[in-house]
Amino acid sequence: MANRRCIVDYLAKFHCPLYEDVFASVHVIQNESFIYLCNGTEFVAVYSKCEKQIVVVYQFPGKACLMEEDSKQHCLFVLCENYGLFSVILHLKDRFSSESQQRGASIDTCRVSLDACIIKDPTIHSFILVQNLIITVGQKCRVRTLSIFGNPQLGQVSYEKIEELDVPILENVIISSDKKQVRMPPYLCCVYPHGQKQMPSRGIRNFSLEPQLFTLLFGVDATMLDSPVILCGFLDGQVYYLPLRQSVTCTDDLRSRNSVFRMLYHLGQPVRFIGAMLPNDKGNSTLLLVGHYGKIIQIKTEYHCEGSLPNFIERNILGPVISVHSSATHIYYSTPSDLMTLPLSNTSEESTSSVSDAPAIENNLVLFFQSPHSLNVCKIIAVSCPTEMQTGEVELVAFSLAGKLMKIRISRGPSKTNSSRLSTAQTGQRIKDLLSGIGNVSDRASLLKSKIQSKNDSLKRLNRVFNICCMLQSCQERKEENCKETVHCHVVAKWNHLLLQDSLNLTCALENSSSYILEEGWMLCVEVKSQSYSMSSDSKHFSRLYTFPIAKLLPAQTMEVSVPLSSLNDLFLYALVHCTLIYNFQGILGYQENGRQQDQNSFVSSMTFKNCICLPLKTQTVDILDYLRLANLATLPRELVIKPVTDLVDVFLNTSSHVIHHCSEQIPLKRETRFSLEDGNCVASIKVSTELLKCGLTSTTSGVTFAASTVAWLLSSNSEADLLSLPSHPVVTATTPTGKSIKIHAKELLMNLKDSGGGAQPAVQMQFLWGLLHQSEVLAKKVQEVRDHLCLGLKISSEATEKLLSAYQQLRSMELVIL
């Protein structure tokens, strides 16, 4: 085919929402003077070709889905989602006559109220104007209905419903499973059985067919009654037809059935367009069906010696087809990548032979397709019906995904009789066309280059992530805690004083000692699992999960984060801190996820992030020794000075006496019982073998006793230990988080528990140890007998209380040693 060049003029810039299937709600209509644009929002703009600017913007209550102009009544019909059909009277000619010479006039904005809704039905998906009627198609659940509305009566605004018919839905209709489900309205059009000159000029989707083809497709009755036929194309690929005049005159029994509808064709994919082409003096000689995924069905009359039959010719083009319209000889359609034109013509377009001459000229009327031709205009999501100019050019109005409204003029191909030499004007025009094509190709090449560069960057980032994973996994498999070139995490509990209130925070320092960069997409995850500071049997466990995005952590840099451990009134006894390095692969795909805090019951379940990899760094226990506040006893307030020591057994009996009373009287407890430290301090001690401590304390400071070194080792993980110089004697005074004072005292005791063996570890007198174990079993049985009495609700005598006290005192005085 001869190449057809195009000239693109940009008219205006609009907003184009970027939601899925936006093309289903974008429509462009043009006439001689104006262009109407629905850009997928609640706004409909009117562009004046004379003033070359937007003159009116209509704002509807909902998103405008479909529109059509009534040229006779100067009305614009707009279908709004979830509302119905609106009618707006256009007063553009008055503005045109008064401001035709004024460039840059103000834009009128009109808010359309609900009073302009002429058909209130939120289930309407599509409509068409046919003579003095409005045909709508709606669907609710699995029921499709076609409704016919007539002109409103005098004094009324809403249209009157004349008839409602059910459109059949075929069961077990299968469309290719590899195709993505699309959302688009049903396509409606009206076909007339006579020439173009006799057809009413209301709406842009009204066309005629030559009587022979019309009769073959829709029957003799429709031809004899001169009835318009409504064609309905649906998402499931079914194309139905309804003789309009027959449906109005049929009986109620016939209307109650679905027999008024006939299926014309099953396209097998969503119907995108229905039109007619190749006109002659009797009407268009071809009916055209276009599917969303590129299937084209051309229906024409095929002549034989015995008569004539409809001939269905199928062809497939590269889809998906976003928007499509046809002229007399060409199909203009847009794909996600380009705007295309496809010529469709007869080998002998001038032939007007009668049916009797059909067998002789059958070979000269063979319809053939040519290859599609690119117009080098990309990202077009809506095109208007083409307009034939007197110069032979075709004019289209298109709307792009970038929000640009443009006018495209397509010239006809060069004639074979033209001279090989071009005039100066033609040469200049050819150069402009070539430059325009080069510009479009350059834009597409830049877009493709940016996509390739983005994929290359993603692959590079993925390679760096893989290297970091291998490095950390290698260090963990070798179990080298002092691995130099890796990523470390250090955890320290610190006190902060802010706004006259002390708070305990957990500071996690992420140190990058490797040669890699922790880029965007990495996150530091800190999970704190703790147990409440309660001596009851139903102690509660808490788990907190914190994630911190890493912007960019270079080698030899450190990132510190802080998380709250607990308030002073509800501090836990100890906590397990899990530090994990997480990479979110959505960062490679171009998405970002904000850091979030979650409550989880287990560490494994909290690490199940979608599209992420988790690399454990460190697990550390934080206990009361880590967050003691160290100070000298003389600097403590008076109320924090240690009171005289009270025996632990006495404290236990005093605080639990009311528990025994409630149990004996079978009175339920109303609150959790805790050990009270208000009336005195507790003393607890453990005995550890000196030989065992010497093995752990590999290095000691000269001039410091072994007991003082033991105290310094116990407080080595405390953040305040470095700020204070520990005394040379083995006594340290500190403050608990609840404000109580505590004294840590280490001293050496001589116990006759070992023989004079020569080994490094002491040999324990086994007979003495067996005696201690036997004694503890006897005492445990006595305590169990008292507990059984309490469970049975029996009262405890004073003698049993004496025995219980004696048993606890003996258990406390046992000289068991940790070896």
C-alpha positions in Angstrom: 0.0 0.0 0.0 1.0 3.6 -0.4 2.3 5.1 2.8 0.0 7.7 4.4 1.6 10.4 6.4 0.0 12.3 9.3 0.3 15.7 10.9 -0.3 16.0 14.6 -1.5 19.3 16.2 -1.7 19.4 20.0 -4.9 21.2 21.1 -5.0 21.1 24.9 -3.6 19.4 28.0 -5.8 17.5 30.5 -5.5 15.3 33.5 -5.7 11.6 32.7 -6.3 9.3 35.7 -4.0 6.2 35.8 -6.4 3.5 36.9 -6.9 0.1 35.3 -9.0 0.1 32.1 -9.2 3.9 32.0 -9.7 3.6 28.2 -13.2 2.2 28.8 -14.3 5.6 30.2 -12.5 8.0 27.8 -14.4 9.2 24.8 -13.9 11.9 22.2 -16.6 13.2 19.9 -16.2 15.9 17.2 -18.4 17.8 14.8 -17.8 20.8 12.5 -17.3 23.3 15.3 -16.6 21.6 18.6 -14.8 18.7 20.3 -16.3 16.9 23.3 -13.9 15.1 25.7 -14.7 12.8 28.6 -11.3 12.0 30.2 -12.4 9.3 32.7 -13.4 11.6 35.5 -16.6 13.5 36.4 -15.6 16.3 34.0 -16.6 16.7 30.3 -14.8 19.5 28.4 -15.9 21.3 25.2 -13.2 22.5 22.9 -14.0 25.1 20.2 -12.2 24.6 16.9 -12.8 28.3 16.0 -11.5 29.8 19.3 -8.9 27.0 19.6 -9.5 26.7 23.3 -11.7 25.0 25.9 -14.9 27.0 26.3 -17.0 25.0 28.7 -16.3 22.3 31.4 -19.3 20.4 32.8 -18.9 18.7 36.1 -21.3 15.8 36.8 -22.1 14.1 40.1 -20.3 10.9 39.2 -17.7 9.6 36.8 -18.7 10.1 33.2 -18.6 6.8 31.4 -20.1 7.4 27.9 -21.5 10.4 26.0 -23.3 11.1 22.7 -24.4 14.3 21.0 -27.9 15.0 19.7 -27.2 17.3 16.8 -30.9 18.0 16.2 -31.8 19.1 19.7 -28.4 20.5 20.5 -28.1 18.3 23.6 -25.3 16.3 25.1 -26.2 13.0 26.7 -23.8 11.7 29.4 -23.9 8.4 31.3 -22.7 8.8 34.8 -21.5 5.8 36.9 -23.9 4.9 39.8 -26.4 7.6 38.8 -27.9 7.2 35.3 -28.3 9.2 32.1 -28.0 13.0 32.1 -29.0 15.5 29.4 -27.3 18.9 29.1 -28.6 21.5 26.7 -25.7 23.1 24.8 -25.6 26.9 24.4 -22.4 27.0 22.4 -23.8 28.7 19.3 -24.6 31.9 21.3 -21.1 32.0 22.6 -19.7 31.3 19.2 -21.6 34.2 17.6 -20.7 36.7 20.4 -17.1 35.7 21.0 -15.9 34.4 17.7 -13.3 37.0 17.5 -12.2 36.9 21.1 -9.2 34.7 21.7 -8.4 33.8 25.3 -11.9 34.2 26.6 -12.7 32.8 30.0 -13.7 29.2 30.4 -17.2 28.6 31.6 -17.7 26.0 34.3 -21.0 24.4 34.8 -22.0 22.1 37.6 -24.7 19.6 36.5 -27.2 18.9 39.2 -29.2 15.7 39.7 -32.3 17.5 38.2 -30.7 16.9 34.8 -30.8 13.2 35.2 -33.5 12.0 32.7 -33.1 8.3 33.3 -32.2 7.3 36.9 -30.8 3.8 36.8 -27.4 3.0 38.3 -27.3 -0.4 36.5 -27.1 1.2 33.0 -23.8 0.4 31.2 -24.4 1.7 27.7 -27.0 3.7 25.6 -27.7 4.9 22.1 -29.9 7.5 20.5 -32.2 6.1 17.8 -34.6 8.6 16.1 -36.8 9.9 19.0 -35.9 7.0 21.3 -33.2 6.2 23.8 -32.0 2.6 24.0 -30.2 1.5 27.2 -28.5 -1.8 28.2 -27.9 -2.6 31.9 -26.8 -5.6 33.9 -27.4 -6.5 37.5 -25.8 -9.8 38.6 -26.6 -12.3 35.9 -29.5 -10.4 34.3 -29.0 -8.2 31.2 -31.9 -5.9 30.2 -32.5 -3.7 27.2 -34.8 -0.8 27.9 -36.6 1.5 25.4 -37.4 5.1 26.5 -39.6 7.6 24.6 -39.7 11.4 24.6 -40.9 12.9 27.9 -44.5 14.1 28.1 -45.3 17.7 28.3 -44.2 19.2 31.5 -41.9 16.3 32.5 -38.2 15.9 32.4 -37.6 12.2 32.7 -38.0 9.9 29.7 -40.9 7.4 29.8 -40.0 3.7 29.7 -41.8 2.1 26.8 -40.5 -1.5 27.1 -38.0 -3.6 28.9 -36.6 -6.8 27.4 -34.2 -9.5 28.9 -31.1 -10.1 26.8 -30.2 -13.8 26.8 -26.9 -14.9 28.4 -25.5 -18.1 27.1 -24.3 -20.6 29.7 -20.9 -22.3 29.4 -19.5 -19.6 27.2 -15.7 -20.0 27.3 -13.4 -17.2 26.3 -9.6 -17.9 26.1 -8.3 -18.3 29.6 -5.0 -16.7 28.8 -6.7 -13.3 28.2 -7.0 -10.8 30.9 -10.5 -9.8 32.0 -11.3 -6.3 30.9 -14.0 -3.8 31.9 -15.7 -2.0 29.1 -19.3 -1.1 28.3 -21.4 -3.0 25.8 -21.2 -1.6 22.3 -24.6 -0.5 20.8 -25.3 0.7 17.2 -28.3 1.0 14.9 -28.5 -0.3 11.3 -30.9 1.0 8.7 -31.9 -0.8 5.5 -31.6 2.1 3.1 -29.1 4.6 1.8 -27.1 7.1 3.7 -29.2 10.0 2.5 -32.4 8.7 4.0 -30.9 7.8 7.4 -31.7 10.0 10.4 -28.8 12.1 11.5 -29.1 11.5 15.3 -26.1 10.0 17.0 -22.7 8.9 15.6 -23.4 5.1 15.8 -26.2 5.0 13.2 -25.3 3.7 9.7 -27.0 1.9 6.8 -26.4 -1.3 4.9 -27.3 -2.1 1.4 -30.7 -3.8 1.2 -29.3 -7.2 0.0 -26.9 -7.6 2.9 -29.5 -6.2 5.4 -32.0 -8.8 4.3 -29.5 -11.6 4.5 -28.5 -10.7 8.0 -31.8 -9.6 9.7 -34.5 -11.2 7.7 -37.2 -10.2 5.2 -39.6 -8.9 7.9 -37.2 -6.2 9.1 -36.7 -5.1 5.5 -40.3 -5.0 4.6 -41.2 -3.1 7.8 -38.2 -0.7 7.2 -37.3 -1.3 10.8 -34.1 -0.1 12.3 -32.1 -2.9 13.9 -30.2 -2.6 17.2 -26.9 -4.4 17.4 -25.5 -5.2 20.9 -21.9 -6.4 21.4 -21.0 -7.7 24.9 -17.9 -8.6 26.9 -18.5 -12.3 26.4 -18.2 -11.9 22.6 -21.9 -12.3 21.8 -23.4 -10.0 19.2 -27.2 -9.9 19.3 -29.6 -8.0 17.0 -33.1 -6.7 17.7 -35.5 -5.4 15.0 -36.8 -2.3 16.7 -40.1 -1.9 14.9 -40.9 -5.6 15.5 -40.2 -5.3 19.2 -42.6 -2.4 19.6 -45.5 -4.0 17.7 -45.1 -7.5 19.0 -47.6 -9.0 21.6 -47.1 -9.2 25.3 -46.6 -13.0 25.1 -43.8 -12.5 22.6 -42.1 -9.8 24.6 -42.1 -12.0 27.7 -39.9 -14.4 25.9 -36.3 -13.9 24.6 -37.3 -14.9 21.0 -37.1 -11.2 19.9 -33.3 -11.4 20.1 -31.2 -13.3 17.6 -27.5 -13.9 17.8 -25.6 -12.6 14.8 -22.1 -13.8 15.6 -20.0 -15.0 18.6 -16.7 -13.2 18.4 -15.0 -15.2 21.2 -13.6 -12.0 22.8 -14.9 -8.7 24.1 -16.6 -6.7 21.3 -14.8 -3.4 20.9 -16.5 -1.9 17.7 -19.3 -2.5 15.3 -19.4 -0.4 12.1 -19.9 -0.4 8.3 -17.6 0.3 5.4 -17.3 0.4 1.6 -20.3 2.5 0.8 -22.1 2.6 -2.6 -25.2 4.2 -3.8 -27.4 1.7 -2.0 -25.6 1.8 1.4 -22.5 0.3 3.0 -21.6 -3.1 1.5 -19.7 -4.4 4.5 -20.5 -4.9 8.2 -17.5 -4.9 10.5 -16.9 -6.5 13.9 -13.7 -5.8 15.9 -12.7 -7.6 19.0 -10.6 -6.4 21.9 -7.7 -8.8 21.2 -7.5 -8.1 17.5 -10.0 -10.3 15.8 -11.7 -8.6 12.8 -14.9 -10.1 11.2 -16.0 -8.6 7.8 -19.5 -9.6 6.7 -20.4 -9.0 3.0 -22.7 -10.4 0.4 -21.3 -13.3 -1.6 -23.0 -14.0 -4.9 -23.6 -17.5 -6.4 -25.4 -18.8 -9.3 -28.2 -20.1 -6.9 -28.4 -16.8 -5.1 -26.5 -14.9 -2.4 -25.3 -15.6 1.1 -23.5 -13.6 3.8 -19.8 -14.2 3.7 -17.9 -13.9 7.0 -14.2 -13.1 6.5 -11.9 -13.3 9.5 -8.6 -11.7 10.1 -6.4 -11.1 13.2 -4.3 -8.0 14.0 -1.9 -7.4 16.8 -3.9 -6.4 19.9 -5.1 -5.4 22.4 -7.3 -2.9 20.6 -7.8 0.2 22.9 -9.9 2.3 20.6 -11.2 1.9 17.1 -13.3 3.7 14.4 -13.7 3.3 10.7 -14.0 5.5 7.7 -15.3 4.5 4.2 -12.2 2.6 3.3 -9.9 2.4 6.4 -9.9 1.2 10.0 -8.2 3.4 12.5 -7.3 1.7 15.8 -4.9 2.3 18.7 -2.8 -0.3 20.6 -0.8 0.3 23.8 2.2 1.1 21.6 1.0 2.9 18.4 -1.8 4.3 16.3 -2.5 2.2 13.3 -4.5 2.4 10.1 -5.7 -0.6 8.1 -7.0 -0.2 4.5 -10.0 -2.2 3.4 -11.1 -1.9 -0.2 -12.5 -3.8 -3.2 -10.4 -4.6 -6.2 -13.0 -2.9 -8.3 -14.6 -0.2 -6.3 -16.3 1.4 -9.2 -18.4 -1.7 -10.1 -22.1 -1.3 -9.6 -23.3 -4.4 -11.3 -26.6 -5.9 -10.5 -27.3 -9.3 -8.9 -27.8 -10.9 -12.3 -24.3 -10.0 -13.3 -22.8 -11.2 -10.0 -21.4 -14.5 -11.1 -19.5 -12.9 -13.9 -17.8 -10.3 -11.7 -17.4 -12.3 -8.5 -13.6 -12.4 -8.9 -13.5 -8.6 -9.2 -15.3 -8.0 -5.9 -13.1 -10.1 -3.7 -12.5 -8.2 -0.5 -8.9 -8.2 0.7 -6.9 -6.9 3.6 -3.6 -5.1 3.4 -1.0 -4.8 6.1 -1.6 -2.2 8.9 0.4 1.0 8.7 1.8 2.8 11.7 1.1 6.5 12.1 3.9 6.9 14.7 1.7 8.3 17.4 1.9 6.4 20.7 -0.1 6.0 23.8 -3.5 6.9 22.3 -6.4 5.6 24.4 -9.3 7.2 22.5 -10.0 8.3 18.9 -13.0 10.0 17.4 -15.0 9.0 14.4 -12.9 10.0 11.3 -14.0 13.0 9.2 -13.4 13.1 5.4 -12.1 16.5 4.3 -12.7 18.0 0.9 -9.0 17.8 0.2 -9.1 14.0 0.6 -7.5 14.1 4.0 -8.9 12.3 7.0 -9.1 14.1 10.3 -9.1 12.3 13.7 -9.2 13.7 17.2 -7.3 11.6 19.7 -6.6 11.6 23.4 -3.3 10.2 24.8 -2.5 8.6 28.1 -0.3 11.6 28.9 -3.5 13.8 28.9 -3.0 15.5 25.5 -5.9 16.3 23.2 -4.6 16.3 19.6 -5.8 16.6 16.1 -4.4 14.2 13.6 -4.6 14.8 9.8 -3.9 11.8 7.6 -3.2 12.6 4.0 -4.0 10.2 1.2 -1.3 8.3 -0.5 0.5 9.7 -3.5 -1.2 9.2 -6.8 0.5 7.0 -9.4 0.0 9.8 -12.0 1.9 12.4 -9.9 5.2 13.6 -11.1 8.3 12.2 -9.5 9.4 15.8 -8.7 7.9 17.5 -5.6 7.2 21.1 -5.3 8.8 23.2 -2.6 5.7 23.2 -0.5 5.4 19.4 -0.8 9.1 19.0 0.0 8.8 21.1 3.2 5.7 19.2 4.2 7.5 15.9 3.7 10.4 17.1 5.8 8.0 18.2 8.6 6.3 14.8 8.5 9.6 13.0 8.7 10.8 15.1 11.6 7.5 14.4 13.4 7.9 10.7 12.8 11.5 10.9 14.0 10.3 12.7 17.1 7.8 10.0 17.9 10.3 7.3 17.3 12.8 9.1 19.5 10.2 9.3 22.3 9.5 5.6 22.1 13.2 4.8 21.9 13.8 6.9 25.0 11.0 5.1 26.9 12.4 1.8 25.9 16.0 2.8 26.9 14.8 4.0 30.3 13.0 0.6 30.8 16.2 -1.3 29.9 18.3 0.9 32.2 15.8 0.3 35.0 16.1 -3.4 34.5 19.9 -3.3 34.4 19.9 -1.3 37.7 17.6 -3.8 39.3 19.9 -6.6 38.3 22.9 -4.8 39.7 21.1 -4.2 43.0 20.0 -7.8 43.1 23.6 -8.9 42.6 24.8 -6.7 45.5 22.0 -8.2 47.7 23.1 -11.7 46.8 26.7 -10.9 47.7 25.7 -9.6 51.1 23.6 -12.7 51.8 26.4 -15.0 50.9 28.8 -13.0 53.1 26.5 -13.2 56.2 25.7 -16.8 55.6 29.3 -17.7 55.3 30.2 -16.1 58.6 27.3 -17.9 60.3 28.2 -21.3 58.9 31.8 -20.9 60.1 30.6 -19.6 63.5 33.2 -16.9 63.6 31.9 -14.3 66.1 34.9 -12.1 65.4 34.6 -12.0 61.7 35.9 -8.6 60.6 34.4 -8.0 57.2 30.7 -8.5 57.9 27.7 -6.6 59.4 27.5 -6.5 63.2 24.8 -5.5 65.5 25.4 -4.3 69.1 22.6 -4.0 71.7 22.9 -1.9 74.8 20.2 -0.8 77.3 20.4 2.9 78.2 18.4 5.3 80.4 17.2 8.6 79.0 15.9 11.6 80.9 13.4 13.7 78.9 10.7 16.0 80.2 11.3 15.2 83.9 10.7 11.5 83.2 13.1 8.6 82.9 12.7 6.1 80.2 14.6 2.9 79.4 15.5 2.4 75.8 17.2 -0.3 73.9 19.9 1.1 71.5 20.8 -1.1 68.6 23.9 -0.1 66.6 24.2 -1.6 63.1 27.9 -1.5 62.1 28.8 -2.1 58.5 32.3 -3.5 58.5 32.0 -5.1 55.1 32.9 -3.6 51.7 29.3 -3.5 50.5 26.7 -0.7 50.7 23.4 -1.4 52.5 21.1 0.5 50.0 17.5 1.4 50.0 15.4 -1.7 50.4 17.3 -3.1 53.5 15.6 -2.9 56.8 16.8 -3.5 60.4 14.2 -5.6 62.3 14.4 -5.6 66.1 12.1 -7.9 68.0 11.9 -7.7 71.8 10.4 -10.7 73.6 10.0 -10.1 77.3 8.4 -11.6 80.5 6.5 -9.4 83.0 8.1 -8.7 86.4 5.5 -10.8 88.2 6.1 -13.7 90.7 2.6 -15.1 90.0 2.2 -18.3 87.9 0.4 -16.5 85.1 3.2 -14.2 84.1 2.5 -12.6 80.8 4.8 -12.6 77.8 5.1 -9.7 75.4 6.5 -9.4 72.0 7.2 -6.2 70.0 8.5 -6.0 66.5 10.1 -2.8 65.0 11.4 -2.3 61.5 13.7 0.5 60.5 14.3 1.3 56.8 18.0 1.8 55.8 18.5 4.7 53.4 22.2 4.2 52.7 24.8 2.7 55.0 28.3 3.0 53.6 31.2 0.8 54.6 32.7 1.7 58.1 29.5 3.6 59.0 27.1 2.8 61.9 23.4 3.4 62.2 21.9 3.6 65.6 18.2 3.1 66.4 16.3 3.1 69.7 13.2 1.2 70.8 11.4 1.6 74.1 11.8 -1.3 76.5 9.1 -0.6 79.1 7.7 2.0 81.5 8.9 2.2 85.1 5.7 0.7 86.4 5.7 -2.4 84.2 9.3 -3.4 83.7 10.1 -6.9 82.7 12.6 -9.2 84.4 14.5 -10.1 81.2 14.1 -9.7 77.5 15.4 -11.6 74.4 16.4 -9.2 71.6 16.5 -10.6 68.1 18.2 -8.4 65.5 17.6 -9.4 61.8 18.5 -7.8 58.5 15.7 -7.9 56.0 15.6 -7.0 52.3 12.4 -6.1 50.6 12.4 -7.2 46.9 9.6 -4.7 46.2 12.2 -2.0 46.3 13.7 -3.5 43.2 10.3 -3.5 41.5 9.9 0.2 42.2 7.7 0.1 45.3 8.5 1.3 48.8 7.1 0.1 52.1 7.2 2.2 55.2 8.6 0.9 58.4 5.9 -0.5 60.7 5.5 -1.8 64.2 3.7 -5.0 64.8 2.7 -7.1 67.8 3.6 -10.8 67.2 3.5 -13.9 69.4 6.5 -15.6 67.9 9.7 -14.6 66.2 9.2 -17.0 63.3 5.7 -15.8 62.5 6.7 -12.1 62.6 9.5 -12.7 60.1 7.1 -14.0 57.3 7.3 -10.8 55.3 6.0 -11.1 51.7 8.7 -10.8 49.0 11.5 -10.5 51.6 14.6 -12.3 52.8 15.6 -12.4 56.5 19.2 -12.7 57.7 19.6 -13.1 61.5 22.4 -11.0 62.9 22.3 -11.4 66.7 20.2 -12.7 69.6 21.0 -11.2 73.0 19.5 -11.4 76.5 18.9 -8.2 78.4 18.3 -8.6 82.2 18.2 -6.4 85.3 22.0 -6.2 85.5 22.0 -4.4 82.1 19.7 -1.5 83.2 20.7 -1.0 86.9 21.5 2.7 87.6 25.0 2.6 89.2 25.9 5.2 91.8 27.7 5.6 95.1 25.7 5.0 98.2 26.5 8.5 99.6 25.0 10.2 96.5 21.6 8.4 96.7 18.6 10.3 98.1 17.7 9.6 101.7 14.6 7.6 100.8 16.8 5.2 98.7 19.3 4.4 101.5 19.2 0.7 102.3 17.1 -0.2 105.3 18.1 -2.8 107.8 18.2 -6.2 106.3 15.1 -8.4 106.7 15.2 -12.1 106.4 13.7 -13.4 103.2 11.6 -16.0 104.9 9.9 -13.4 107.2 9.1 -11.2 104.2 7.6 -14.2 102.4 5.4 -15.2 105.4 4.2 -11.7 106.0 3.3 -11.0 102.4 1.6 -14.3 101.9 -0.4 -14.6 105.2 -3.5 -13.1 103.6 -3.2 -15.6 100.7 -3.3 -18.5 103.2 -6.3 -16.9 105.0 -8.2 -16.6 101.7 -7.4 -20.1 100.7 -8.5 -21.6 104.1 -11.8 -19.5 104.0 -12.3 -20.4 100.3 -12.5 -16.7 99.5 -11.4 -15.9 95.9 -8.5 -13.4 95.4 -9.4 -10.2 93.5 -5.9 -9.2 92.5 -2.5 -10.6 91.7 -0.4 -11.2 94.7 3.2 -10.0 94.5 6.1 -10.0 97.0 6.1 -6.6 98.8 9.5 -4.9 99.2 8.0 -1.8 100.9 8.8 -2.9 104.5 12.3 -4.1 104.0 14.9 -5.4 101.6 15.5 -9.0 100.5 18.7 -10.8 100.6 19.5 -13.5 98.0 22.8 -15.3 97.5 24.3 -17.9 95.3 27.5 -19.8 95.8 29.8 -20.4 92.8 33.0 -22.3 92.7 36.1 -20.1 92.7 37.8 -22.4 90.3 34.9 -22.0 87.9 35.1 -18.2 88.1 38.8 -18.2 87.5 38.3 -20.2 84.3 35.8 -17.5 83.1 37.8 -14.4 84.3 40.8 -14.9 82.0 42.3 -11.5 82.9 42.2 -9.5 86.1 43.5 -6.1 87.0 46.5 -5.8 89.2 45.7 -4.5 92.7 42.1 -5.6 92.5 40.8 -8.4 94.5 39.2 -11.5 92.9 35.8 -10.5 94.4 36.0 -7.0 93.0 36.8 -8.5 89.5 33.8 -10.7 89.8 31.5 -7.6 90.5 33.0 -5.8 87.5 32.4 -8.8 85.3 28.7 -9.0 86.4 28.2 -5.3 85.4 30.4 -5.3 82.3 27.3 -5.1 80.0 25.8 -2.2 81.8 26.0 1.1 79.9 26.8 3.1 83.0 29.8 0.9 83.9 32.1 2.7 81.6 31.1 6.1 83.0 31.9 5.1 86.6 35.1 3.9 88.0 34.2 0.8 90.0 35.7 0.7 93.5 38.5 -1.6 94.4 36.3 -3.3 97.1 33.7 -5.8 95.9 30.6 -3.8 96.8 28.6 -1.8 94.3 25.4 0.2 95.1 22.8 0.7 92.4 19.2 1.7 91.8 16.5 -0.6 90.3 14.1 0.8 87.7 11.4 1.1 90.3 13.5 3.4 92.5 14.7 0.8 95.0 18.2 0.5 96.1 20.3 -2.7 95.6 23.7 -3.7 96.8 25.9 -6.2 95.0 28.5 -7.8 97.3 30.9 -10.5 96.3 33.1 -12.3 98.9 35.1 -15.5 99.2 33.9 -18.3 101.6 35.8 -21.3 102.8 33.6 -24.4 102.5 34.7 -27.9 103.4 33.2 -29.5 100.3 36.2 -30.9 98.4 39.1 -33.3 98.8 42.9 -32.5 98.5 43.0 -33.7 94.8 45.6 -32.5 92.4 43.2 -31.8 89.5 42.3 -28.3 88.3 38.6 -28.9 89.2 37.7 -29.7 92.8 36.5 -33.2 93.6 33.3 -33.0 95.6 32.6 -35.3 98.5 29.9 -37.4 97.0 28.7 -38.7 100.4 28.0 -35.1 101.5 26.2 -34.3 98.3 24.0 -37.3 98.5 23.1 -36.3 102.0 22.0 -32.8 100.9 19.9 -34.3 98.1 18.2 -36.7 100.5 17.5 -33.9 103.0 16.0 -31.7 100.3 13.6 -34.6 99.2 12.3 -35.0 102.8 11.7 -31.2 103.1 10.0 -31.1 99.7 7.5 -33.9 100.9 6.7 -31.8 104.0 6.0 -28.7 101.9 3.8 -30.7 99.5 1.7 -32.1 102.4 0.9 -28.5 103.5 0.0 -27.5 99.9 -2.3 -30.5 99.6 -4.2 -29.3 102.8 -4.6 -25.8 101.2 -5.9 -27.2 98.0 -8.5 -29.3 99.9 -9.7 -26.2 101.9 -8.5 -27.5 105.2 -7.3 -25.2 107.9 -3.6 -25.2 108.8 -2.8 -25.5 112.5 -0.1 -23.5 114.2 2.0 -26.7 114.5 1.9 -27.2 110.7 2.9 -23.5 110.2 5.9 -24.1 112.5 6.9 -27.2 110.4 6.5 -25.2 107.2 8.7 -22.4 108.5 11.3 -24.8 109.7 11.3 -26.6 106.3 11.9 -23.3 104.4 14.7 -22.3 106.8 16.4 -25.6 106.2 16.1 -25.4 102.5 17.5 -21.9 102.6 20.5 -22.9 104.7 21.6 -25.7 102.3 25.1 -25.1 101.1 24.8 -26.1 97.4 27.5 -24.8 95.2 27.4 -24.0 91.4 30.3 -25.9 89.9 
